[in-house]
Amino acid sequence: MKVDVALIDRLSNLAKLRFEQDEKEDLAGKLESIIGFVDKLQEVPVQGIEPLIHMGDAVNVWRDDAVHMEITKEEALKNAPLADSDYFKVPKVLKKK
């Protein structure tokens, strides 16, 4: 693929970006090298290689989902700015119409 200033103009228009002429020429060179790298990847033989699903061999280790009382209600409510017996009090967020 040939990358020139016209292509950079089209891409910058689509991306709603503005570049100076010297920046366009610099971007054209960088974009051409990126496309060259991707073309180089096309040469890698991948026939017979399964797609990678997971990066490692680790398997999820699930723990039992058990309820533990780590903190009492009184301890939790002790640090609350506003509390009402068993509940935290918070400012009203939604207004009735």
Order of alpha helices (4+ residues) and beta strands (2+ residues): alpha-alpha-alpha-beta-beta
